[in-house]
């Protein structure tokens, strides 16, 4: 870990840099995978499953029998936990549903906006050492709430050709339309292009490694939208003298264990808390099952001592973290000063894991500084917003002259005429 005490502001731009991923030849590899899937469809997916995941399967699609049998593979305790998380996530996201409001901008001119669900969406769920069944909840629930007609899920099979039971159970619980056994960049290519079995979708969601991220970026060349630009997971903690070092260390490591390319930032205004948190992080790291990944992540992470909470918030806004934790007592005073963050956790007991699993907020969040201009996934992510306007005869009379003057000033006389012919006809009728 990199320790900095009271760094000068000129050094901040260097401190907020993320670890750089090696992208050489990655685009070329992704393009080749897309071409292969486009040419050979399902067979390409079967071949790439064998090449990249070392698994041979006969069918890409998960069968009804596999879905029916999954309940027996999940403990009742896990089922109850998933159900409670589902209830909370549904409750929070349902609160985002708004009523249509019609606005009369000028007498006789009425405008409004309506939501329309994206008809076909694709969800990618990693299935390796950390099968993210929680992400199924985070993506399928808002898709269901807004009324997406098709929700396609792709996830890699294990060495025996099976989908992780927790992923499959959660997908069944969330009424996913179809589930397919394919992972990596080839899964993204399949959802982008379509195959004999997998429908092409209009928008792709979900996390993944650098190959999945690059494939999602490449999918946009085919007019397929994605949830947001993505990078490795990250957390930034701001701690004052009331913070609890044991809690702070646990939160830092909860993100560091995601992968060696993750990054964690710890900011404190209290040197005692600062030093104890470093000690506690090293202590907890030793007993962490995924400590090798976390250790590598910590090598690219920063522990920074600053003078004031205001200064720490300025640094945080520059960094724009995916997750921001305010480990302090009077956090309410600082909420208005938070400008850039994906999701914020307030107080010593608001662990980041709560948002990852069951508090109700969405854990699909902007990383790599994109919290400056992107939001996390919400109901809005699964809809298009269409505007409507209705002008009565009186409304056009009230607004027509304004339109004619503006259109003529831009040299667009056909635009002007579209108003003029209507006004002329109305005047002749009178």
C-alpha positions in Angstrom: 0.0 0.0 0.0 1.1 3.6 -0.7 1.1 5.9 2.3 0.9 9.7 1.8 0.7 12.2 4.6 -0.5 15.7 3.8 0.2 15.6 0.1 0.3 19.0 -1.8 -2.7 19.6 -4.1 -0.4 19.6 -7.1 0.2 15.9 -6.3 -3.6 15.0 -6.2 -4.0 14.3 -10.0 -1.3 11.6 -9.7 -2.9 10.1 -6.6 -6.4 9.8 -8.2 -5.1 7.8 -11.2 -6.4 4.3 -11.6 -4.2 1.3 -12.4 -3.8 1.1 -16.1 -5.0 -2.1 -17.8 -2.8 -3.6 -20.5 -5.0 -3.2 -23.6 -2.5 -4.2 -26.3 -4.1 -6.4 -29.0 -7.3 -6.6 -26.9 -9.4 -4.8 -29.5 -8.1 -7.1 -32.2 -9.0 -10.2 -30.2 -12.5 -8.9 -29.5 -13.1 -8.1 -33.2 -12.0 -11.7 -34.1 -14.4 -13.1 -31.5 -17.3 -11.0 -32.9 -16.5 -12.2 -36.4 -16.4 -15.8 -35.3 -19.8 -15.6 -33.6 -21.2 -13.7 -36.6 -20.0 -16.5 -39.0 -20.7 -19.6 -36.9 -23.3 -18.7 -34.3 -23.9 -21.4 -31.7 -21.0 -23.5 -32.9 -18.7 -20.6 -32.3 -19.9 -20.3 -28.7 -19.4 -24.1 -28.1 -15.9 -23.9 -29.6 -15.0 -20.8 -27.5 -16.4 -22.3 -24.4 -13.9 -25.1 -24.9 -11.1 -22.8 -25.8 -11.4 -20.2 -23.0 -13.2 -22.1 -20.2 -12.1 -25.7 -20.9 -15.7 -27.0 -21.0 -17.5 -29.0 -23.6 -21.3 -28.8 -23.7 -23.8 -30.0 -26.3 -26.4 -27.2 -25.9 -26.0 -23.5 -25.2 -29.5 -23.0 -23.7 -30.3 -24.0 -20.2 -33.1 -26.6 -20.2 -36.4 -26.4 -18.4 -35.3 -29.5 -16.4 -32.2 -27.8 -15.2 -34.2 -24.8 -14.0 -36.8 -27.0 -12.3 -34.2 -29.0 -10.4 -32.1 -26.1 -9.1 -34.3 -25.5 -6.0 -32.9 -28.7 -4.5 -29.3 -27.5 -4.9 -29.8 -24.3 -2.8 -30.1 -24.2 1.0 -33.3 -22.8 2.5 -31.1 -20.3 4.4 -29.7 -18.9 1.1 -33.2 -18.9 -0.5 -34.5 -16.8 2.4 -31.5 -14.4 2.1 -32.0 -14.0 -1.6 -35.8 -13.4 -1.1 -35.2 -10.7 1.5 -32.7 -9.0 -0.8 -35.2 -9.2 -3.7 -37.9 -7.6 -1.5 -35.7 -4.7 -0.6 -34.3 -4.1 -4.1 -37.9 -4.3 -5.5 -39.2 -1.8 -2.9 -36.4 0.7 -3.6 -36.6 0.5 -7.3 -40.4 0.6 -7.4 -40.3 3.9 -5.6 -38.6 5.3 -8.8 -41.8 4.9 -10.8 -43.2 8.3 -11.6 -46.6 9.6 -12.9 -46.8 11.2 -16.3 -47.3 15.0 -16.0 -48.7 17.1 -18.8 -47.4 20.7 -19.0 -49.1 23.5 -20.9 -46.1 25.6 -22.0 -48.2 28.1 -23.9 -52.0 28.3 -24.0 -53.1 25.5 -26.3 -49.6 23.8 -26.4 -49.4 20.7 -24.2 -46.2 18.7 -23.8 -45.3 15.6 -21.8 -43.0 12.6 -21.6 -43.7 8.9 -21.3 -41.4 5.9 -20.5 -41.2 2.9 -22.8 -39.4 -0.2 -21.7 -36.4 -1.3 -23.8 -38.0 -4.4 -25.4 -34.9 -6.7 -25.3 -32.1 -6.5 -22.8 -29.1 -8.8 -22.1 -27.6 -9.5 -18.7 -24.1 -10.8 -18.3 -23.2 -12.5 -15.0 -19.7 -13.6 -14.3 -19.5 -17.2 -13.0 -15.9 -17.8 -12.0 -14.4 -17.6 -8.5 -17.1 -15.1 -7.5 -20.4 -16.1 -9.1 -22.4 -12.8 -8.8 -25.9 -14.0 -8.3 -26.6 -10.8 -6.5 -26.1 -9.0 -9.8 -29.0 -11.0 -11.3 -31.3 -9.3 -8.7 -29.8 -5.9 -9.4 -30.5 -6.1 -13.1 -33.5 -8.3 -13.6 -35.7 -6.6 -10.9 -35.7 -3.1 -12.6 -36.0 -4.8 -16.0 -39.1 -6.6 -14.8 -40.6 -3.5 -13.1 -40.5 -1.4 -16.2 -41.8 -4.2 -18.4 -38.9 -5.4 -20.6 -40.4 -8.1 -22.8 -37.3 -10.2 -23.2 -34.5 -10.5 -20.5 -31.7 -12.7 -21.7 -29.0 -13.9 -19.3 -25.6 -15.3 -20.3 -23.2 -16.8 -17.8 -20.3 -19.3 -18.2 -20.8 -22.9 -17.2 -18.5 -24.7 -14.8 -16.1 -27.5 -15.8 -19.1 -30.0 -15.7 -21.2 -27.8 -18.0 -23.5 -26.5 -15.3 -24.6 -23.0 -14.3 -23.8 -22.0 -10.7 -27.0 -23.0 -8.8 -27.3 -19.7 -7.0 -27.2 -17.8 -10.3 -29.7 -20.2 -11.8 -32.1 -20.1 -8.8 -32.0 -16.3 -8.7 -32.6 -16.1 -12.5 -35.6 -18.4 -12.0 -36.9 -16.3 -9.1 -36.6 -13.1 -11.2 -38.4 -14.7 -14.2 -35.5 -14.3 -16.6 -36.8 -15.1 -20.1 -34.0 -17.3 -21.3 -30.6 -18.4 -19.9 -27.6 -19.4 -21.9 -24.3 -21.2 -21.0 -21.7 -18.9 -22.5 -19.3 -16.4 -21.0 -16.7 -13.9 -21.7 -16.5 -11.7 -24.8 -18.3 -14.3 -26.9 -21.4 -14.0 -24.7 -21.5 -10.3 -25.3 -21.0 -10.9 -29.1 -23.9 -13.4 -29.1 -26.2 -10.9 -27.4 -25.1 -8.2 -29.8 -25.4 -10.2 -33.0 -27.8 -13.0 -32.2 -27.3 -16.7 -32.9 -29.6 -19.6 -33.7 -30.5 -19.7 -30.0 -29.6 -16.4 -28.5 -31.7 -13.3 -29.5 -29.9 -10.1 -30.3 -30.7 -7.5 -27.7 -30.9 -3.7 -27.7 -28.9 -3.0 -24.5 -26.4 -5.1 -22.5 -25.8 -4.9 -18.8 -23.5 -6.5 -16.3 -19.9 -6.6 -15.0 -17.0 -8.7 -16.1 -13.3 -8.9 -16.7 -11.3 -6.8 -19.2 -12.5 -9.0 -22.1 -16.1 -8.5 -21.2 -15.7 -4.8 -20.7 -13.9 -4.5 -24.1 -16.6 -6.5 -25.8 -19.3 -4.3 -24.4 -17.5 -1.3 -25.7 -17.2 -3.0 -29.1 -20.9 -3.9 -29.1 -21.7 -0.2 -29.5 -20.3 -0.4 -33.0 -23.4 -2.5 -33.8 -25.8 0.1 -32.4 -26.3 -1.9 -29.2 -26.3 0.2 -26.0 -24.5 -0.7 -22.8 -25.2 0.2 -19.2 -22.1 2.3 -18.6 -18.3 2.3 -19.2 -16.7 0.0 -16.6 -13.5 -0.6 -14.8 -12.3 -2.5 -11.8 -14.2 -2.1 -8.5 -13.2 0.6 -6.0 -14.0 2.2 -2.7 -13.0 5.5 -1.1 -13.4 5.9 2.7 -13.3 9.3 4.5 -12.7 8.8 8.3 -12.6 11.3 11.1 -11.6 10.7 14.8 -14.9 8.8 15.4 -14.2 6.2 12.8 -13.6 2.6 13.8 -10.4 1.2 12.2 -11.6 -2.4 12.3 -14.7 -1.5 10.2 -12.7 0.7 7.8 -10.2 -2.1 7.2 -12.9 -4.6 6.5 -14.6 -2.3 4.0 -11.3 -1.6 2.2 -10.6 -5.4 1.9 -14.1 -6.1 0.8 -13.4 -4.2 -2.4 -9.7 -5.2 -2.7 -10.7 -8.9 -2.8 -12.6 -8.3 -6.1 -9.4 -8.6 -8.0 -5.8 -7.5 -8.3 -6.8 -4.6 -10.5 -9.2 -3.2 -7.9 -8.3 0.0 -6.0 -9.1 1.3 -2.5 -8.5 4.7 -1.1 -8.4 5.6 2.6 -8.5 9.3 3.6 -8.4 10.4 7.2 -8.0 13.6 9.2 -6.9 11.8 12.4 -3.4 10.3 12.5 -4.3 7.7 15.2 -7.2 6.4 13.2 -5.0 6.5 10.1 -2.2 4.4 11.6 -4.6 1.9 13.3 -6.5 1.4 10.1 -3.3 0.5 8.3 -2.4 -2.0 11.0 -5.9 -3.5 11.0 -5.9 -3.8 7.2 -2.6 -5.8 7.4 -4.0 -7.9 10.2 -7.3 -8.8 8.4 -5.5 -9.4 5.1 -3.5 -12.3 6.6 -6.7 -14.4 7.3 -8.6 -13.4 4.1 -9.3 -16.4 1.8 -8.7 -14.3 -1.3 -5.7 -12.5 0.3 -3.5 -12.8 -2.8 -5.9 -10.9 -4.9 -6.5 -8.3 -2.1 -2.7 -8.0 -1.5 -2.1 -7.2 -5.2 -4.9 -4.6 -5.1 -3.5 -2.9 -2.1 -0.2 -2.4 -3.9 -2.1 0.0 -6.2 -4.0 1.6 -3.4 -3.5 4.8 -1.3 -3.7 5.6 2.4 -3.7 9.4 2.6 -3.7 11.7 5.7 -5.3 15.1 5.1 -6.0 18.2 7.2 -9.8 18.5 7.1 -12.9 16.7 6.0 -13.6 19.4 3.5 -10.2 18.7 1.9 -11.0 15.0 1.9 -14.3 15.6 0.1 -12.5 17.8 -2.5 -10.1 14.9 -3.1 -13.0 12.4 -3.3 -14.9 14.5 -5.8 -11.8 14.6 -7.9 -11.4 10.8 -7.7 -15.2 10.2 -8.2 -15.4 6.8 -6.5 -17.7 4.0 -7.3 -18.4 3.6 -3.6 -17.9 6.4 -1.0 -18.0 5.7 2.7 -18.2 8.5 5.2 -17.0 6.8 8.4 -17.9 9.7 10.7 -20.5 10.8 13.2 -21.8 14.1 11.7 -22.0 12.9 8.1 -25.3 14.8 7.5 -23.3 18.1 7.4 -21.2 16.9 4.5 -23.8 15.3 2.2 -24.4 18.5 0.2 -20.7 18.6 -0.6 -20.6 15.2 -2.3 -20.7 15.9 -6.1 -19.2 12.8 -7.7 -19.8 9.2 -6.4 -21.7 6.1 -7.5 -23.2 5.2 -4.2 -22.6 6.6 -0.7 -22.6 4.8 2.6 -23.1 7.0 5.7 -21.8 6.4 9.2 -19.8 3.6 10.8 -22.5 0.9 10.4 -23.2 1.5 6.7 -20.9 -1.1 5.3 -20.4 -1.2 1.5 -21.5 -4.9 1.5 -25.1 -3.7 2.4 -25.4 -2.0 -0.9 -23.8 -4.9 -2.7 -26.4 -7.3 -1.6 -29.5 -6.3 0.2 -30.1 -2.7 1.4 -32.1 -2.1 -1.8 -29.9 0.3 -3.8 -28.3 -0.9 -7.0 -24.7 -2.1 -7.0 -24.1 -1.7 -10.7 -22.2 1.6 -10.5 -19.9 3.8 -12.5 -16.2 3.1 -11.9 -12.9 4.5 -13.2 -13.9 8.1 -12.6 -17.1 7.8 -14.6 -19.1 8.8 -11.5 -18.4 12.4 -12.7 -20.8 11.9 -15.6 -22.7 8.6 -15.2 -25.3 7.3 -12.7 -25.6 3.8 -11.3 -28.2 1.4 -12.8 -31.8 2.4 -12.0 -35.3 2.0 -13.6 -34.2 4.8 -16.0 -31.5 2.4 -17.4 -34.2 0.1 -18.8 -36.4 2.6 -20.4 -36.5 5.2 -23.3 -38.2 8.5 -22.7 -40.4 9.7 -25.5 -41.7 13.2 -25.6 -45.2 14.2 -26.9 -46.8 17.5 -27.8 -50.3 18.5 -28.9 -51.0 21.9 -30.3 -54.6 23.0 -30.7 -55.5 25.6 -33.4 -55.3 28.2 -30.8 -52.0 26.9 -29.6 -50.5 27.2 -33.0 -51.8 30.7 -33.4 -50.2 31.6 -30.0 -46.8 30.0 -30.9 -46.7 30.2 -34.7 -45.2 33.6 -35.1 -42.3 32.7 -32.8 -41.6 29.5 -34.8 -41.8 31.4 -38.1 -39.3 34.1 -37.0 -36.8 31.5 -35.6 -37.0 29.2 -38.7 -36.5 32.1 -41.1 -33.5 33.3 -39.1 -31.9 29.9 -39.5 -32.7 29.9 -43.2 -35.0 26.9 -42.9 -38.0 28.1 -44.9 -39.7 24.8 -45.2 -39.8 24.7 -41.4 -41.4 28.2 -41.5 -43.9 27.1 -44.2 -45.1 24.2 -42.1 -46.5 26.8 -39.7 -47.5 29.3 -42.3 -49.7 27.0 -44.3 -51.6 26.1 -41.2 -52.1 29.7 -40.1 -53.1 30.7 -43.6 -55.8 28.0 -43.8 -57.1 29.0 -40.3 -57.2 32.7 -41.3 -59.1 31.9 -44.6 -61.6 29.9 -42.6 -62.3 32.8 -40.4 
